[in-house]
Amino acid sequence: MKSSIPDFRVWLARMGFNSRQVAAGAELIGIKNARTASSTNTGARDLMVSERLAMSAVRVGLKPWSPEYDDELVAQGMAHRTSNAA
């Protein structure tokens, strides 16, 4: 059975944020507007797939993507180089 607590609020708690840090947590996943952060926190607004992916990335400590960072991820075995990679 799915919890009635919004996933975003669960993520915030697991990241160590408190109820006064909703906007700070939201900003980490690209939500810049305080009203949008609040509605996401209460469950009035659904998370987009890109926000859920960002939540996972932030949770495991990934940095924003760049070609150089991609090379690091490949070197660490966290990503695979494809044959058509530039």
Phi and psi restraints in degrees (value plus and minus 20) as a CYANA .aco file:
   2 LYS   PHI     -93.4   -53.4
   2 LYS   PSI     119.4   159.4
   3 SER   PHI     -87.2   -47.2
   3 SER   PSI     128.9   168.9
   4 SER   PHI    -103.6   -63.6
   4 SER   PSI     -26.8    13.2
   5 ILE   PHI    -100.1   -60.1
   5 ILE   PSI     107.5   147.5
   6 PRO   PHI     -76.6   -36.6
   6 PRO   PSI     119.8   159.8
   7 ASP   PHI     -75.2   -35.2
   7 ASP   PSI     -58.6   -18.6
   8 PHE   PHI     -81.1   -41.1
   8 PHE   PSI     -61.3   -21.3
   9 ARG   PHI     -85.8   -45.8
   9 ARG   PSI     -59.1   -19.1
  10 VAL   PHI     -82.1   -42.1
  10 VAL   PSI     -64.9   -24.9
  11 TRP   PHI     -80.8   -40.8
  11 TRP   PSI     -64.9   -24.9
  12 LEU   PHI     -76.8   -36.8
  12 LEU   PSI     -65.7   -25.7
  13 ALA   PHI     -83.3   -43.3
  13 ALA   PSI     -63.0   -23.0
  14 ARG   PHI     -87.0   -47.0
  14 ARG   PSI     -44.4    -4.4
  15 MET   PHI    -104.5   -64.5
  15 MET   PSI     -27.6    12.4
  16 GLY   PHI      72.5   112.5
  16 GLY   PSI      -9.6    30.4
  17 PHE   PHI    -103.3   -63.3
  17 PHE   PSI     127.6   167.6
  18 ASN   PHI    -123.3   -83.3
  18 ASN   PSI     159.5   199.5
  19 SER   PHI     -84.3   -44.3
  19 SER   PSI     -37.9     2.1
  20 ARG   PHI    -111.2   -71.2
  20 ARG   PSI     -20.2    19.8
  21 GLN   PHI    -133.3   -93.3
  21 GLN   PSI       0.5    40.5
  22 VAL   PHI     -77.8   -37.8
  22 VAL   PSI     -67.7   -27.7
  23 ALA   PHI     -82.8   -42.8
  23 ALA   PSI     -58.7   -18.7
  24 ALA   PHI     -85.3   -45.3
  24 ALA   PSI     -63.0   -23.0
  25 GLY   PHI     -85.2   -45.2
  25 GLY   PSI     -62.3   -22.3
  26 ALA   PHI     -82.0   -42.0
  26 ALA   PSI     -59.1   -19.1
  27 GLU   PHI     -82.7   -42.7
  27 GLU   PSI     -52.1   -12.1
  28 LEU   PHI     -81.8   -41.8
  28 LEU   PSI     -46.2    -6.2
  29 ILE   PHI    -127.5   -87.5
  29 ILE   PSI      -7.4    32.6
  30 GLY   PHI      76.0   116.0
  30 GLY   PSI     -12.9    27.1
  31 ILE   PHI    -111.0   -71.0
  31 ILE   PSI      90.9   130.9
  32 LYS   PHI    -116.4   -76.4
  32 LYS   PSI     -45.2    -5.2
  33 ASN   PHI    -107.0   -67.0
  33 ASN   PSI     108.7   148.7
  34 ALA   PHI     -82.1   -42.1
  34 ALA   PSI     -57.6   -17.6
  35 ARG   PHI     -86.0   -46.0
  35 ARG   PSI     -61.1   -21.1
  36 THR   PHI     -84.8   -44.8
  36 THR   PSI     -61.4   -21.4
  37 ALA   PHI     -80.9   -40.9
  37 ALA   PSI     -64.2   -24.2
  38 SER   PHI     -83.6   -43.6
  38 SER   PSI     -65.3   -25.3
  39 SER   PHI     -87.2   -47.2
  39 SER   PSI     -51.5   -11.5
  40 THR   PHI     -88.9   -48.9
  40 THR   PSI     -59.9   -19.9
  41 ASN   PHI     -85.2   -45.2
  41 ASN   PSI     -55.2   -15.2
  42 THR   PHI    -105.7   -65.7
  42 THR   PSI     -32.2     7.8
  43 GLY   PHI      71.5   111.5
  43 GLY   PSI     -16.6    23.4
  44 ALA   PHI     -92.7   -52.7
  44 ALA   PSI     -40.2    -0.2
  45 ARG   PHI    -144.7  -104.7
  45 ARG   PSI     112.8   152.8
  46 ASP   PHI     -98.2   -58.2
  46 ASP   PSI     127.9   167.9
  47 LEU   PHI     -94.9   -54.9
  47 LEU   PSI     122.7   162.7
  48 MET   PHI    -103.5   -63.5
  48 MET   PSI     138.8   178.8
  49 VAL   PHI     -77.5   -37.5
  49 VAL   PSI     -61.6   -21.6
  50 SER   PHI     -82.6   -42.6
  50 SER   PSI     -55.1   -15.1
  51 GLU   PHI     -89.7   -49.7
  51 GLU   PSI     -59.7   -19.7
  52 ARG   PHI     -84.4   -44.4
  52 ARG   PSI     -60.5   -20.5
  53 LEU   PHI     -83.6   -43.6
  53 LEU   PSI     -61.5   -21.5
  54 ALA   PHI     -83.2   -43.2
  54 ALA   PSI     -58.6   -18.6
  55 MET   PHI     -80.3   -40.3
  55 MET   PSI     -64.1   -24.1
  56 SER   PHI     -83.5   -43.5
  56 SER   PSI     -63.9   -23.9
  57 ALA   PHI     -82.7   -42.7
  57 ALA   PSI     -65.4   -25.4
  58 VAL   PHI     -85.1   -45.1
  58 VAL   PSI     -60.4   -20.4
  59 ARG   PHI     -79.3   -39.3
  59 ARG   PSI     -57.7   -17.7
  60 VAL   PHI    -115.0   -75.0
  60 VAL   PSI     -17.5    22.5
  61 GLY   PHI      65.0   105.0
  61 GLY   PSI       2.7    42.7
  62 LEU   PHI     -92.1   -52.1
  62 LEU   PSI     128.3   168.3
  63 LYS   PHI    -112.6   -72.6
  63 LYS   PSI     144.6   184.6
  64 PRO   PHI     -78.2   -38.2
  64 PRO   PSI     122.9   162.9
  65 TRP   PHI     -88.0   -48.0
  65 TRP   PSI     121.2   161.2
  66 SER   PHI    -172.3  -132.3
  66 SER   PSI     142.1   182.1
  67 PRO   PHI     -77.5   -37.5
  67 PRO   PSI     -58.8   -18.8
  68 GLU   PHI     -86.6   -46.6
  68 GLU   PSI     -61.7   -21.7
  69 TYR   PHI     -87.6   -47.6
  69 TYR   PSI     -56.0   -16.0
  70 ASP   PHI     -79.8   -39.8
  70 ASP   PSI     -60.9   -20.9
  71 ASP   PHI     -80.5   -40.5
  71 ASP   PSI     -60.6   -20.6
  72 GLU   PHI     -82.4   -42.4
  72 GLU   PSI     -64.0   -24.0
  73 LEU   PHI     -82.2   -42.2
  73 LEU   PSI     -60.4   -20.4
  74 VAL   PHI     -84.9   -44.9
  74 VAL   PSI     -65.3   -25.3
  75 ALA   PHI     -81.1   -41.1
  75 ALA   PSI     -52.3   -12.3
  76 GLN   PHI    -106.7   -66.7
  76 GLN   PSI     -20.2    19.8
  77 GLY   PHI      56.3    96.3
  77 GLY   PSI      -4.1    35.9
  78 MET   PHI    -112.6   -72.6
  78 MET   PSI     -30.8     9.2
  79 ALA   PHI    -165.9  -125.9
  79 ALA   PSI     140.0   180.0
  80 HIS   PHI    -137.1   -97.1
  80 HIS   PSI     118.1   158.1
  81 ARG   PHI     -97.5   -57.5
  81 ARG   PSI     110.5   150.5
  82 THR   PHI    -111.5   -71.5
  82 THR   PSI     139.5   179.5
  83 SER   PHI     -87.0   -47.0
  83 SER   PSI     -42.9    -2.9
  84 ASN   PHI    -120.9   -80.9
  84 ASN   PSI      -2.2    37.8
  85 ALA   PHI     -90.5   -50.5
  85 ALA   PSI     124.4   164.4
